[in-house]
C-alpha cells in the first residue's frame, strides 16, 4: 500500500507509518536520530518525489510529521523510548518483534488513543501538529484555591485562570507540545533519599497530555489528556513553582531529566541531583545553624506544604516611586524593559544620584517580590584588590589546611539560577568600575552576553573541577551594576563592558516629585525652594568647570531626608557641613577659597 495516499479506515494516516518506522529503527540497530529515520523512509518505503516535497500547514514535510506521530504512539505503546533528547530507540519489545503488521499497528494505536482520550471516537490528529519539535509545559490547575483538573480532563482542555498573567506564554503553546499538570510542595520527612533533615522542594505530576489546538486567546488550549495515574508521581529538587513554565530542553541539562521522568517514564536519579553543586551545598552538607533551625519540629513539619505560587507581583514599579524615586513610572518601565532584553544593565551617574538604591529596587521589581530570598538576590561590591579567583573560581584554604578549588559568588549565583529555572535571579555589583571587569570576570564576560545564554555556548573555565567541565550563564540570571561617572577609571571599564551591558544615565533630580517628598518629611516650602535653587546653581557651576564637568554634579540623595525633619534650616546646614563641604574641597583642592565660597552660598539665608 502507499504510505502517503492509502488511508486505513477509522485511524489517522500516520498509523500506516508504524511498520515503516519500525523497519527503519531495525535497520539502524535499534537507535537513531529522527533525520536518519526520515531518510530511510524516503528512500525505501515507496514515496515519490512529490510525496517527499509535500508540506503540511506549518511548512514542514508531511511524511516526516506522520513518521514522528507514529513514533509518539509507538513510544506510548512501549515499543520505543527516548534514551536521550533527540534520540529514538526501540524498547525490548520493539527489538524482539521481527516485524510490525498493519493490523497490529491499528490495534496499538486504538489502545493508546483510548488511554489518551478516554474513548475511541474522534482520535484523528491535525496534520499541522509537530510532535518531534515539541515544547514541554508544566502548568497548575488551581484558580483561587479551586482545583480545576477534573474539568480540564473531562473537557479536553487546559485553561489559564489569570486574565493578565501568562497570556504570552500560553499563546506560545502549539499543537504537538507536551503538557503536564503539576502542583508544588516542600517536604522534610518521608523522602526516598537521605535529605539530612533539610526541606526539599518537589512537584506532583498529576496528568500529562498533548496539545492539539491553541485558541489564540492567551487562555485556552485543547489537550489530548492521558488517563491520570491513581497516585501522582513525585519529582524532587529541580521544580517549577509558577503557574506556567516551559522546560528548556534545548539546553540538554536538568530540564531533559525532568522531561524524561514525566513524559517517558524514566526514574529520577537522586544521586545526580544531590551531587549537583547547588543542592550539594544546601542539602548534603548543611551548616550547623541551618540544621538546628530545620530540626526544630512543629506539626506543620510532618505535612506536605502545597504551594501554588502567587501570581500577583508584590513589588513593582509603583512601589519604587512610592518609596522615594523621583523618576516617572514610564521611565522606570523603560529601564526595566531594557534590562530584561539585554540581561545586563549599568546605572551610571554622578555621586548621590541613588544608583545603588535604585538598582536594588529594580531587582525586586524584576523578581516581583518585596522580600526576596537571599539566593535570588545577591549583592557584591567591586574593589581594586578583587580577583577572578575571588569572584568566579579559585583555590582557597580549606578546613584541613589544604587549598581547595572553590566557587566564588558569581558561579554560586549561576548554579542557583540553573537550579530554579522559573525564577529570576539578580546579581547587583556595586562600584563595578572600581575593579577590573576583564580581570575579575574572565570568561564570564563573554558568557554574560544575552545572545550566549544557553548550554550550547558553554565554555571551559580557567580552573576546572572535572575534565571537560563547561559552564554557561542561564537566561534567568540578570546582572545590574552601578558606576560613579566621577571615577577617573571609567574609560577603561567602559571599553570592557559596553557590548555586554546597557547603560542608563542618572542625573540630579530636584523636581516636583522631590519637592513633594521633602514636604512629606517636614521640610517647609521656603527651605525646599532654598535648597533646590542653591543646589541647582552649584551644579551648574560644577558642570561649567572645565576641570570637572557634569559627571561631578552633586546628586539629590545628599539633600533628600529619610526621616521626619523638625528644623529644616538646621537639617540642611548639617548636610552641607558634614557631607557636601568635604566633597567640594576635594573637587577644588587646588583653590580651597572657591570651595569655601560655594559652601557659603549654600548656607546663605534669603
DOZA-634759 format. One record per residue (C-alpha): residue number from 1; residue in three letters; x, y, z. Coordinates in steps of 0.5 Angstrom, whole numbers. Layout:
N
R    i   aa      X      Y      Z
R  NUM  ALA      X      Y      Z
...
END
This chain:
606
R    i   aa      X      Y      Z
R    1  UNK      0      0      0
R    2  UNK      2      7     -1
R    3  UNK      4     10      6
R    4  UNK      2     17      3
R    5  UNK     -4     16      0
R    6  UNK     -8     10      2
R    7  UNK    -12     11      9
R    8  UNK    -14      6     14
R    9  UNK    -21      7     16
R   10  UNK    -22      9     23
R   11  UNK    -15     12     24
R   12  UNK    -10     17     22
R   13  UNK     -6     17     16
R   14  UNK      0     16     20
R   15  UNK     -2     10     23
R   16  UNK      1      7     16
R   17  UNK      8      9     18
R   18  UNK      8      5     24
R   19  UNK     11     -1     21
R   20  UNK     16      4     17
R   21  UNK     19      7     23
R   22  UNK     20      0     26
R   23  UNK     24     -2     20
R   24  UNK     28      4     20
R   25  UNK     30      3     27
R   26  UNK     32     -4     26
R   27  UNK     36     -2     20
R   28  UNK     40      3     25
R   29  UNK     41     -2     30
R   30  UNK     35      0     35
R   31  UNK     37      7     36
R   32  UNK     38     13     31
R   33  UNK     36     21     30
R   34  UNK     30     23     27
R   35  UNK     34     25     21
R   36  UNK     36     18     20
R   37  UNK     29     15     20
R   38  UNK     26     20     15
R   39  UNK     32     19     10
R   40  UNK     31     11     11
R   41  UNK     23     12     10
R   42  UNK     24     17      4
R   43  UNK     29     12      0
R   44  UNK     26      5      2
R   45  UNK     18      6      3
R   46  UNK     16      8     -4
R   47  UNK     15     15     -3
R   48  UNK     15     19     -9
R   49  UNK     19     26    -10
R   50  UNK     12     29    -10
R   51  UNK     10     26     -3
R   52  UNK     17     28      0
R   53  UNK     16     35     -2
R   54  UNK      9     36      0
R   55  UNK      9     41      6
R   56  UNK      4     41     12
R   57  UNK      0     47     15
R   58  UNK      7     49     19
R   59  UNK     11     48     12
R   60  UNK     15     42     15
R   61  UNK     15     36     11
R   62  UNK      8     32     11
R   63  UNK     11     25     11
R   64  UNK     16     27     17
R   65  UNK     11     29     21
R   66  UNK      7     23     20
R   67  UNK     13     19     22
R   68  UNK     14     23     28
R   69  UNK      7     22     30
R   70  UNK      8     14     29
R   71  UNK     14     14     34
R   72  UNK     10     18     39
R   73  UNK      4     13     39
R   74  UNK      9      7     39
R   75  UNK     13     10     45
R   76  UNK      6     10     49
R   77  UNK      5      3     47
R   78  UNK     12      1     50
R   79  UNK     15     -1     43
R   80  UNK     20      5     43
R   81  UNK     23     10     48
R   82  UNK     28     16     49
R   83  UNK     35     15     52
R   84  UNK     37     22     51
R   85  UNK     33     28     48
R   86  UNK     33     28     40
R   87  UNK     35     20     40
R   88  UNK     30     15     38
R   89  UNK     31      8     41
R   90  UNK     27      1     40
R   91  UNK     25     -2     47
R   92  UNK     26     -9     49
R   93  UNK     19    -11     46
R   94  UNK     21     -7     39
R   95  UNK     27    -10     39
R   96  UNK     24    -17     40
R   97  UNK     19    -16     34
R   98  UNK     22    -18     27
R   99  UNK     16    -14     24
R  100  UNK     10    -10     26
R  101  UNK      4    -11     22
R  102  UNK     -1     -6     20
R  103  UNK     -7    -10     24
R  104  UNK     -2    -10     30
R  105  UNK     -1     -2     28
R  106  UNK     -8     -1     28
R  107  UNK     -9     -4     35
R  108  UNK     -3     -1     38
R  109  UNK     -6      6     36
R  110  UNK    -13      5     38
R  111  UNK    -10      2     45
R  112  UNK     -6      8     46
R  113  UNK    -11     13     44
R  114  UNK    -17     10     49
R  115  UNK    -12     12     54
R  116  UNK    -10     19     52
R  117  UNK    -17     21     50
R  118  UNK    -22     16     55
R  119  UNK    -26     14     48
R  120  UNK    -24     11     41
R  121  UNK    -28     17     37
R  122  UNK    -25     23     34
R  123  UNK    -18     20     35
R  124  UNK    -15     24     29
R  125  UNK     -9     29     30
R  126  UNK     -9     35     26
R  127  UNK     -3     35     20
R  128  UNK      0     41     23
R  129  UNK      2     38     29
R  130  UNK      9     37     30
R  131  UNK     11     32     36
R  132  UNK     18     32     35
R  133  UNK     19     39     36
R  134  UNK     15     39     42
R  135  UNK     16     44     48
R  136  UNK     15     42     55
R  137  UNK     10     46     59
R  138  UNK      9     45     67
R  139  UNK      2     48     69
R  140  UNK     -2     49     75
R  141  UNK     -9     47     75
R  142  UNK    -12     51     81
R  143  UNK    -15     58     81
R  144  UNK    -17     62     87
R  145  UNK    -15     55     91
R  146  UNK    -21     51     87
R  147  UNK    -18     45     83
R  148  UNK    -20     45     76
R  149  UNK    -16     39     74
R  150  UNK    -22     34     73
R  151  UNK    -26     40     69
R  152  UNK    -20     40     65
R  153  UNK    -19     33     64
R  154  UNK    -27     32     62
R  155  UNK    -27     38     57
R  156  UNK    -20     36     54
R  157  UNK    -17     43     55
R  158  UNK    -13     47     60
R  159  UNK    -14     54     62
R  160  UNK    -10     60     64
R  161  UNK    -14     63     70
R  162  UNK    -11     69     70
R  163  UNK    -13     74     66
R  164  UNK     -7     79     66
R  165  UNK     -2     74     67
R  166  UNK      2     68     63
R  167  UNK     -2     70     57
R  168  UNK      4     71     52
R  169  UNK      7     64     55
R  170  UNK      0     61     53
R  171  UNK      0     64     46
R  172  UNK      7     60     45
R  173  UNK      4     54     46
R  174  UNK      3     50     40
R  175  UNK      0     43     37
R  176  UNK      4     38     39
R  177  UNK      7     41     45
R  178  UNK      7     36     51
R  179  UNK      4     39     58
R  180  UNK      4     36     65
R  181  UNK     -1     39     71
R  182  UNK      3     39     77
R  183  UNK      3     42     84
R  184  UNK      9     44     88
R  185  UNK     11     43     95
R  186  UNK     16     43    100
R  187  UNK     17     36    104
R  188  UNK     22     35    110
R  189  UNK     20     28    112
R  190  UNK     19     21    109
R  191  UNK     23     22    103
R  192  UNK     26     17     98
R  193  UNK     33     19    100
R  194  UNK     37     22    106
R  195  UNK     36     29    106
R  196  UNK     40     31    112
R  197  UNK     33     34    115
R  198  UNK     33     39    110
R  199  UNK     27     41    107
R  200  UNK     26     39    100
R  201  UNK     22     42     94
R  202  UNK     18     38     90
R  203  UNK     13     37     85
R  204  UNK      7     32     84
R  205  UNK      6     30     77
R  206  UNK     -2     29     76
R  207  UNK     -3     29     69
R  208  UNK      0     29     62
R  209  UNK     -2     30     55
R  210  UNK     -1     33     48
R  211  UNK     -4     40     46
R  212  UNK     -8     39     40
R  213  UNK    -10     46     39
R  214  UNK     -9     53     41
R  215  UNK    -15     58     42
R  216  UNK    -10     64     41
R  217  UNK    -13     68     47
R  218  UNK     -8     67     52
R  219  UNK    -12     63     56
R  220  UNK    -14     56     53
R  221  UNK    -11     50     49
R  222  UNK    -14     44     47
R  223  UNK    -11     38     50
R  224  UNK    -11     30     49
R  225  UNK    -10     28     56
R  226  UNK     -7     21     58
R  227  UNK    -11     18     63
R  228  UNK     -8     20     70
R  229  UNK     -5     15     75
R  230  UNK     -8     14     81
R  231  UNK     -2     16     85
R  232  UNK      1     22     82
R  233  UNK      9     21     81
R  234  UNK     13     26     85
R  235  UNK     20     29     83
R  236  UNK     25     33     87
R  237  UNK     30     39     87
R  238  UNK     29     42     80
R  239  UNK     22     44     81
R  240  UNK     17     50     77
R  241  UNK     13     54     82
R  242  UNK     10     59     78
R  243  UNK      3     57     74
R  244  UNK      6     56     67
R  245  UNK     13     54     66
R  246  UNK     17     52     60
R  247  UNK     22     46     61
R  248  UNK     28     49     57
R  249  UNK     30     42     54
R  250  UNK     34     45     48
R  251  UNK     40     47     54
R  252  UNK     41     39     55
R  253  UNK     41     40     62
R  254  UNK     37     39     68
R  255  UNK     30     40     64
R  256  UNK     32     34     60
R  257  UNK     32     29     66
R  258  UNK     25     32     68
R  259  UNK     22     31     62
R  260  UNK     25     24     61
R  261  UNK     22     23     68
R  262  UNK     15     26     67
R  263  UNK     14     24     59
R  264  UNK     18     18     58
R  265  UNK     17     15     65
R  266  UNK     24     15     67
R  267  UNK     27     14     74
R  268  UNK     30     20     78
R  269  UNK     37     20     79
R  270  UNK     37     23     86
R  271  UNK     45     22     87
R  272  UNK     46     26     81
R  273  UNK     42     32     84
R  274  UNK     45     31     91
R  275  UNK     52     32     88
R  276  UNK     50     38     84
R  277  UNK     53     44     87
R  278  UNK     47     48     88
R  279  UNK     44     42     92
R  280  UNK     50     39     95
R  281  UNK     52     45     99
R  282  UNK     45     46    101
R  283  UNK     42     39    103
R  284  UNK     48     34    103
R  285  UNK     53     39    108
R  286  UNK     48     44    111
R  287  UNK     52     48    116
R  288  UNK     50     47    124
R  289  UNK     46     53    124
R  290  UNK     41     51    119
R  291  UNK     41     44    121
R  292  UNK     39     47    128
R  293  UNK     33     51    125
R  294  UNK     31     46    121
R  295  UNK     31     40    126
R  296  UNK     26     45    131
R  297  UNK     20     40    130
R  298  UNK     13     43    129
R  299  UNK      6     40    127
R  300  UNK      7     43    120
R  301  UNK     14     40    119
R  302  UNK     10     33    118
R  303  UNK      6     35    113
R  304  UNK      7     37    105
R  305  UNK      6     44    104
R  306  UNK      3     45     98
R  307  UNK      4     52     95
R  308  UNK      1     55     89
R  309  UNK      6     61     88
R  310  UNK      2     67     88
R  311  UNK      2     70     81
R  312  UNK      1     77     84
R  313  UNK      7     81     84
R  314  UNK      8     84     91
R  315  UNK     13     89     89
R  316  UNK     13     93     82
R  317  UNK     15    100     79
R  318  UNK     10    104     83
R  319  UNK     13    101     90
R  320  UNK     19    104     87
R  321  UNK     16    111     86
R  322  UNK     12    111     93
R  323  UNK     19    109     97
R  324  UNK     22    116     94
R  325  UNK     24    115     87
R  326  UNK     24    122     83
R  327  UNK     23    119     76
R  328  UNK     17    118     72
R  329  UNK     14    111     72
R  330  UNK     14    111     65
R  331  UNK     22    112     65
R  332  UNK     23    106     70
R  333  UNK     19    102     66
R  334  UNK     23    103     60
R  335  UNK     29    102     64
R  336  UNK     26     95     67
R  337  UNK     25     93     60
R  338  UNK     32     95     57
R  339  UNK     35     91     63
R  340  UNK     30     85     61
R  341  UNK     32     85     54
R  342  UNK     40     86     55
R  343  UNK     40     82     61
R  344  UNK     46     86     64
R  345  UNK     45     94     66
R  346  UNK     49     99     69
R  347  UNK     47    105     72
R  348  UNK     52    111     72
R  349  UNK     51    118     74
R  350  UNK     55    123     79
R  351  UNK     55    122     86
R  352  UNK     49    122     90
R  353  UNK     44    120     85
R  354  UNK     41    114     88
R  355  UNK     45    109     84
R  356  UNK     45    103     89
R  357  UNK     39    105     92
R  358  UNK     35    104     85
R  359  UNK     39     98     83
R  360  UNK     36     94     89
R  361  UNK     29     96     88
R  362  UNK     29     95     80
R  363  UNK     32     88     82
R  364  UNK     26     87     87
R  365  UNK     21     90     81
R  366  UNK     24     85     76
R  367  UNK     23     79     81
R  368  UNK     17     82     83
R  369  UNK     18     81     91
R  370  UNK     18     86     96
R  371  UNK     22     81    101
R  372  UNK     27     77     96
R  373  UNK     30     71     99
R  374  UNK     38     72     99
R  375  UNK     39     66     94
R  376  UNK     35     70     89
R  377  UNK     39     77     90
R  378  UNK     46     77     92
R  379  UNK     50     84     93
R  380  UNK     57     85     92
R  381  UNK     62     91     91
R  382  UNK     68     91     87
R  383  UNK     75     94     89
R  384  UNK     82     94     86
R  385  UNK     84     88     90
R  386  UNK     78     84     88
R  387  UNK     81     78     83
R  388  UNK     78     72     79
R  389  UNK     80     67     84
R  390  UNK     75     71     89
R  391  UNK     69     72     84
R  392  UNK     69     67     80
R  393  UNK     73     61     82
R  394  UNK     80     60     85
R  395  UNK     84     56     90
R  396  UNK     83     58     98
R  397  UNK     85     55    104
R  398  UNK     80     49    107
R  399  UNK     79     47    114
R  400  UNK     84     42    113
R  401  UNK     89     47    111
R  402  UNK     90     45    104
R  403  UNK     88     49     98
R  404  UNK     81     47     95
R  405  UNK     78     50     89
R  406  UNK     72     54     91
R  407  UNK     67     57     87
R  408  UNK     66     65     88
R  409  UNK     60     69     89
R  410  UNK     59     69     81
R  411  UNK     59     61     80
R  412  UNK     54     61     86
R  413  UNK     49     65     83
R  414  UNK     50     62     76
R  415  UNK     48     55     80
R  416  UNK     42     58     84
R  417  UNK     39     60     77
R  418  UNK     40     54     73
R  419  UNK     37     50     79
R  420  UNK     31     55     80
R  421  UNK     29     56     72
R  422  UNK     23     59     73
R  423  UNK     25     64     78
R  424  UNK     29     71     76
R  425  UNK     36     71     80
R  426  UNK     39     78     80
R  427  UNK     47     80     82
R  428  UNK     48     87     84
R  429  UNK     55     89     83
R  430  UNK     56     96     87
R  431  UNK     62    100     84
R  432  UNK     63     96     78
R  433  UNK     68    101     76
R  434  UNK     73    100     82
R  435  UNK     75     93     80
R  436  UNK     78     91     73
R  437  UNK     72     87     70
R  438  UNK     76     84     65
R  439  UNK     81     81     70
R  440  UNK     75     80     75
R  441  UNK     70     76     70
R  442  UNK     75     73     66
R  443  UNK     71     68     61
R  444  UNK     65     70     64
R  445  UNK     65     77     61
R  446  UNK     64     73     54
R  447  UNK     58     69     57
R  448  UNK     54     75     60
R  449  UNK     52     77     53
R  450  UNK     45     76     52
R  451  UNK     46     72     46
R  452  UNK     50     67     49
R  453  UNK     46     65     55
R  454  UNK     45     57     53
R  455  UNK     48     51     55
R  456  UNK     50     51     47
R  457  UNK     55     57     49
R  458  UNK     58     54     55
R  459  UNK     66     54     55
R  460  UNK     71     51     60
R  461  UNK     74     55     65
R  462  UNK     81     57     67
R  463  UNK     80     53     73
R  464  UNK     76     46     72
R  465  UNK     74     42     77
R  466  UNK     73     36     72
R  467  UNK     76     34     66
R  468  UNK     71     37     60
R  469  UNK     67     41     65
R  470  UNK     64     47     62
R  471  UNK     60     53     64
R  472  UNK     54     57     62
R  473  UNK     50     63     64
R  474  UNK     43     62     64
R  475  UNK     37     66     62
R  476  UNK     34     68     68
R  477  UNK     40     71     71
R  478  UNK     40     78     71
R  479  UNK     46     83     73
R  480  UNK     46     90     75
R  481  UNK     52     95     76
R  482  UNK     53    102     79
R  483  UNK     58    106     76
R  484  UNK     60    113     79
R  485  UNK     62    117     73
R  486  UNK     66    122     77
R  487  UNK     71    116     78
R  488  UNK     77    117     73
R  489  UNK     78    110     71
R  490  UNK     71    110     68
R  491  UNK     74    110     61
R  492  UNK     78    103     62
R  493  UNK     72    100     65
R  494  UNK     67    103     59
R  495  UNK     71     99     54
R  496  UNK     71     92     57
R  497  UNK     63     93     59
R  498  UNK     60     97     53
R  499  UNK     58     91     49
R  500  UNK     55     87     54
R  501  UNK     51     92     58
R  502  UNK     46     97     57
R  503  UNK     48    104     60
R  504  UNK     43    108     64
R  505  UNK     45    115     66
R  506  UNK     42    118     73
R  507  UNK     42    126     74
R  508  UNK     41    130     80
R  509  UNK     33    130     80
R  510  UNK     31    136     84
R  511  UNK     24    136     81
R  512  UNK     17    137     83
R  513  UNK     17    129     86
R  514  UNK     23    131     90
R  515  UNK     19    137     93
R  516  UNK     13    133     95
R  517  UNK     18    128     98
R  518  UNK     21    133    102
R  519  UNK     15    137    104
R  520  UNK     12    130    107
R  521  UNK     18    129    111
R  522  UNK     17    136    115
R  523  UNK     21    141    110
R  524  UNK     18    148    110
R  525  UNK     16    151    103
R  526  UNK     22    156    104
R  527  UNK     27    151    106
R  528  UNK     25    147    100
R  529  UNK     26    153     95
R  530  UNK     32    155     98
R  531  UNK     35    148     98
R  532  UNK     33    147     90
R  533  UNK     36    154     88
R  534  UNK     42    153     91
R  535  UNK     44    146     89
R  536  UNK     42    148     82
R  537  UNK     46    154     82
R  538  UNK     52    150     85
R  539  UNK     51    144     80
R  540  UNK     51    149     74
R  541  UNK     58    152     77
R  542  UNK     61    145     77
R  543  UNK     58    143     70
R  544  UNK     61    149     67
R  545  UNK     68    148     70
R  546  UNK     73    145     65
R  547  UNK     77    141     70
R  548  UNK     70    138     73
R  549  UNK     64    137     68
R  550  UNK     57    135     69
R  551  UNK     59    128     72
R  552  UNK     62    131     78
R  553  UNK     55    135     80
R  554  UNK     52    133     87
R  555  UNK     46    128     87
R  556  UNK     39    129     90
R  557  UNK     41    124     95
R  558  UNK     45    129     99
R  559  UNK     39    133    100
R  560  UNK     33    128    101
R  561  UNK     31    127    108
R  562  UNK     30    120    110
R  563  UNK     26    121    117
R  564  UNK     22    127    119
R  565  UNK     25    134    120
R  566  UNK     24    138    125
R  567  UNK     28    144    124
R  568  UNK     29    145    116
R  569  UNK     35    150    117
R  570  UNK     39    146    122
R  571  UNK     38    140    118
R  572  UNK     41    143    111
R  573  UNK     46    146    115
R  574  UNK     49    140    118
R  575  UNK     48    136    111
R  576  UNK     53    142    108
R  577  UNK     58    142    113
R  578  UNK     58    134    114
R  579  UNK     58    132    107
R  580  UNK     58    137    102
R  581  UNK     63    141    105
R  582  UNK     69    136    104
R  583  UNK     66    134     97
R  584  UNK     67    141     95
R  585  UNK     74    142     98
R  586  UNK     76    135     94
R  587  UNK     73    138     88
R  588  UNK     77    145     88
R  589  UNK     83    142     92
R  590  UNK     88    147     89
R  591  UNK     83    153     90
R  592  UNK     80    152     97
R  593  UNK     77    159     97
R  594  UNK     73    157     91
R  595  UNK     70    151     95
R  596  UNK     69    156    102
R  597  UNK     65    161     97
R  598  UNK     61    155     95
R  599  UNK     59    153    102
R  600  UNK     58    160    104
R  601  UNK     53    161     98
R  602  UNK     49    154    100
R  603  UNK     49    157    108
R  604  UNK     47    164    106
R  605  UNK     40    165    108
R  606  UNK     35    169    104
END
